[in-house]
Amino acid sequence: MESQYKASSNGVIEHGITNGGEEKYVAVANKRKMVGWSLFLRVAAVALGLAAAVVLGLDKQTTTVAMQLVPTLPPVNVPVTAEWHYLSAFVYFLAANAIASAYGAISLLLILANTRVANRKIDVIVVVLDLSTTALLFSSFGAAAAVGIIGHEGNSHVQWRKVCNVFDKFCVQGAAAMLLSGGASLVFFLLVAISILNHHNKY
């Protein structure tokens, strides 16, 4: 009886140790998987934000517009140019995406360094900065979208004429930059959501 009890007792202890080892292995594997996803998403966010800033920064179009200077005379063709820095909303948009791209690159280095040190303070700082970057990108996207809609549709109530029928290339390139920035905004939002879920699963 005693030997059976010992054997049984040892079996339980060994089984417990085995289960504990498996749980620890699964936890480490999940952590590596989360870090891998975080690194992949950050690379995507940097690429999208940088692409949005470059596309908008190169957005320029010169075209000819017929202007009626004197009612009794025929219209005169005048060359006009549209550039991104003529609109403060686009300046804010480009600056926000440049800042987000720079922060994304820095956060990559922080996460890679934190995989060795495992400092919880760095995790908290990264989450707060991720949230701030998400808010910055969404706000700049909203500002640029508002100007883009006015440029495309105009506003008859305040006599603002649409200009995208004249500067079609300029508007298309600006829309492409907004799509890229929207992708970067969603990626940073996913990073914040993953961090919150990861924190929630620890408790």
Protein Blocks (a to p, Z undefined) as FASTA:
>chain_A
ZZmmmmmmmmmmmmmmmmmmmmmmmmmmmmmmmmmmmmmmmmmmmmmmmmmmmmmmmgcc
dddddddfblkbccddddddddfklpmklmmmmmmmmmmmmmmmmmmmmmmmmmmnopak
lmmmmmmmmmmmmmmmmmmmmmmmmmmmmmmnopaknopacfklmmmmlmmmmmmmmmmm
mmmmmmmmmmmmmmmmmmmmmZZ
